[in-house]
Amino acid sequence: MNRPSRSLSIKLLAAAVALCCANAAIAATPGNDPVALGKIRDAALQSDWAYQRLADMTDLIGPRLAGSAGASAAVTQVADAMRKLGAKVTLQPVKVPHWVRGVETATLVDYAGRPAGVSQKVVLAALGGSGATPAAGLKAQVLVLHDLDALKARAAEVRGKIVLFDVAFDQSMADHGLAGQAYGQGVLYRGMGTRLAAEYGAAAVLVRSVGGADFRLPHTGSSGLQDSARIPAAAVAAEDAMLMTRLAARGALTMQLTLTPQILPDADSFNVIADLPGTDKADEIVIVSGHLDSWDLATGANDDATGVTSAMAVIETLKKLDYQPRRTIRVIAWMNEENGTRGAQAYVDANKGVHEKHVAAIENDEGSGRVFGMRTSIPVESMKLFAPLRAALLPMGAAGFQRTDVLGTGDLSGLERAGVPSFSPLIDDSTYFNYHHTAADTFDKVKPEDLRRHVAVMATTAWFLANMNESIGRTPAPAPRATN
């Protein structure tokens, strides 16, 4: 009888110990039983850890546009917080656009009936990717339009003029649960509208702010401009857009406009990835995420510091309970969602060979309003598998589940196209676009009780996905990339 060598015996013993430890961990994992799901929900509802991290991010750092010092500080802050929880932290390099806002002023200097010596200020903010006027500005007639058909019909009049798209945000849609669709209708003019105006030879283009509350707040965001035709572009407050429409109806309207943004060389940045390793299915991944960057006008509390901090709190909640998932729960703070989604693309590219190991992905990026459940792109036949999760969320009024073929959430779109089922909290966003991309998106707009509810829904859902025995399948439909 041949005896195994001493080194082989040691290896066999180590393997046996590892197997025993894995089995013990599985045995210690409570899984998806109602008691465990309820404990996760309740632990999150009783904690303000995410709210404290939100204060750190918004009050201590402030705006976090990609390429800025604020964005860099946020990477460090989130990574440090996750390391303190004991998560395995990886900084994934990303090259990001570096657009810097400059001077932005506009004055109505001539119009029919203007009293001598009178001019009127227009409140505006340059759109991301805007080109610049000369340092001294430009003076041109304003052409007011109300849709793209009017732009095409009057294309011969566009050259050399400042085009204004005065298209109101449909707050009635937002009030009835269709805020996203209302936003999409308005953003069409920030994207396609700016491109077409540039192609037709406009000197500059203005877009009525895409938002609900008319508090004379300009709402910034990405323009659709490319290097081949990068003209000055800005969002104007709703009140000023309406004023210019009224004045243009009286006769010719002239504006003095100065915008001096700069497009600097791409900057080095990172996605922050924090893993809570799984037990017997550690190579399978459930993503829970939000985006780390924000626009530069305010502190991005709703867009998307609440998303990032609620995702971070998933690991904090599970650590506090000493719960170890079967699959790895991966928190990602995405970089550059607002003006490029470079972080999301870098992640997709880096994981091309293992997309099938990503069981599901969650992103929270629709503000901090009350959450009522989840939206998802899981296959229809998999909906029944989530009955236990819905039952666990029912006591907090968050058992709603809405399925769609394509979720299309910005940072998850690439993964969704690769077949990864996506999830996003089902949120009351009826007032979200009052502050979205404005100087008013600040910490005080977030209710701590609502943020606790976000954490509860995300933590319970992430845990449920990480411990399911059944496969929820893949998402075959292509997902369009959202406009920011």
Secondary structure, DSSP 8 states (H G I E B T S, - for coil): -----HHHHHHHHHHHHHHHHHHHHHHH--TT-HHHHHHHHHHHHT--HHHHHHHIIIIII----TTSHHHHHHHHHHHHHHHHTT-EEEEEEEEEEEEE---EEEEEEEETT--TT--EE--EEE-BT-----TT-EEEEEEEESSHHHHHHTHHHHTTSEEEE-----HHHHHTT-HHHHHHHHHHIIIIIHHHHHHTT-SEEEEE---S--SS-----B---BTTB---EEEE-HHHHHHHHHHHHHS-EEEEEEE--EEEEEEEEEEEEEEE--STEEEEEEEEEEE----SSS--IIIIIHHHHHHHHHHHHHHHHT---SEEEEEEEES-TTTT-HHHHHHHHHTGGGGGGEEEEEE--S-SS-EEEEEE---GGGGGGGHHHHHHHGGGT--EEEE-S----GGGHHHHHTT--EEEEEE--TTGGGTTTSTT--GGGS-HHHHHHHHHHHHHHHHHHHH-SS------S-------
